[in-house]
Amino acid sequence: MGGAEQGVPRTHNLLNGESHGPSFAPTPPELDDWDHSWLAKGGDASFWDLLPCDKYLKTHPEWYAGGQVAMTNADVRRIMAEQIVERLKALPDYRKV
């Protein structure tokens, strides 16, 4: 591996949650400062989890145009924010997340 997968760029990419391509490879211990504890609490979700097609696609197909979620749409962002708050409040210790 080279480039963005090594050294300083790798450390910077940890800010992105190790979410792309070969970033799923184990992080070298000397660079691993990403806090994964939120995963154990059910704190992970994708845009697709927060804005499920089966619930909104029929009435809002424009939210999913081009295979991506329309994050520039204010209603999309509002619904996602509501879903995040709802999911956090479902955790017994959500104020500590």
Contacts in CASP RR format, 6 or more apart in sequence:
PFRMAT RR
TARGET T0000
AUTHOR 0000-0000-0000
METHOD contacts of the structure
MODEL  1
MGGAEQGVPRTHNLLNGESHGPSFAPTPPELDDWDHSWLAKGGDASFWDL
LPCDKYLKTHPEWYAGGQVAMTNADVRRIMAEQIVERLKALPDYRKV
1 22 0 8 1.000
1 25 0 8 1.000
3 9 0 8 1.000
4 10 0 8 1.000
4 13 0 8 1.000
5 13 0 8 1.000
5 22 0 8 1.000
5 23 0 8 1.000
5 25 0 8 1.000
7 31 0 8 1.000
10 27 0 8 1.000
10 28 0 8 1.000
10 31 0 8 1.000
11 31 0 8 1.000
11 33 0 8 1.000
13 20 0 8 1.000
13 23 0 8 1.000
14 27 0 8 1.000
14 31 0 8 1.000
14 32 0 8 1.000
14 33 0 8 1.000
14 34 0 8 1.000
16 23 0 8 1.000
17 23 0 8 1.000
17 34 0 8 1.000
18 24 0 8 1.000
18 27 0 8 1.000
18 34 0 8 1.000
27 34 0 8 1.000
38 44 0 8 1.000
38 97 0 8 1.000
41 91 0 8 1.000
41 93 0 8 1.000
41 97 0 8 1.000
42 87 0 8 1.000
42 91 0 8 1.000
43 87 0 8 1.000
43 88 0 8 1.000
43 91 0 8 1.000
43 97 0 8 1.000
45 83 0 8 1.000
45 84 0 8 1.000
45 87 0 8 1.000
47 69 0 8 1.000
47 71 0 8 1.000
47 80 0 8 1.000
48 69 0 8 1.000
49 83 0 8 1.000
50 79 0 8 1.000
50 80 0 8 1.000
50 83 0 8 1.000
50 84 0 8 1.000
51 63 0 8 1.000
51 69 0 8 1.000
51 76 0 8 1.000
51 79 0 8 1.000
51 80 0 8 1.000
51 83 0 8 1.000
53 64 0 8 1.000
56 63 0 8 1.000
56 64 0 8 1.000
56 79 0 8 1.000
57 63 0 8 1.000
57 64 0 8 1.000
60 75 0 8 1.000
62 70 0 8 1.000
62 73 0 8 1.000
63 69 0 8 1.000
63 70 0 8 1.000
63 73 0 8 1.000
63 75 0 8 1.000
63 76 0 8 1.000
64 70 0 8 1.000
69 76 0 8 1.000
70 76 0 8 1.000
71 77 0 8 1.000
88 94 0 8 1.000
88 97 0 8 1.000
91 97 0 8 1.000
END
